[in-house]
Amino acid sequence: MKMRNERGEGRLGTLLTLAALVAFAYAAWNVGPAYIDHYGFTDKVNEIARTPRYKAPTDERIMDLLMKEVRERRLYDYIRQQNFKISTTDTSRQITVTYDRTVEVLPGWKHTFRFTFTADQPLV
């Protein structure tokens, strides 16, 4: 005799889907800040690349501005002076930054993300 609420389905699929959803949310919670920090930093690098010559006449002054921003954003564990390449010409400035950031995506699983960005801005 079959009961009305019995359909012959198991709940294992639902539990596995729920576990996968929780794992995805946890991973996004851990990885998201690394990407948010990177994109916020790239906006500031673009702004610094547009700095006029009278405010920053040398590449060393540009490096000082970049490192100040690194310290303010607390990215010093990932970004050092060696991670930057600065090239200034008469009409433009190009700043390239490449760095690695290791994030624990899930408990026991760490992944190293490589971030690369090039800002090429005209000098006004």
Secondary structure, DSSP 8 states (H G I E B T S, - for coil): ---TT--S--SHHHHHHHHHHHHHHHHHHHHHHHHHHHHHHHHHHHHHHT--TTT--SHHHHHHHHHHHHHHTT-TTT--GGGEEEEE-SSEEEEEEEEEEEEEEETTEEEEEEEEEEEEEE--
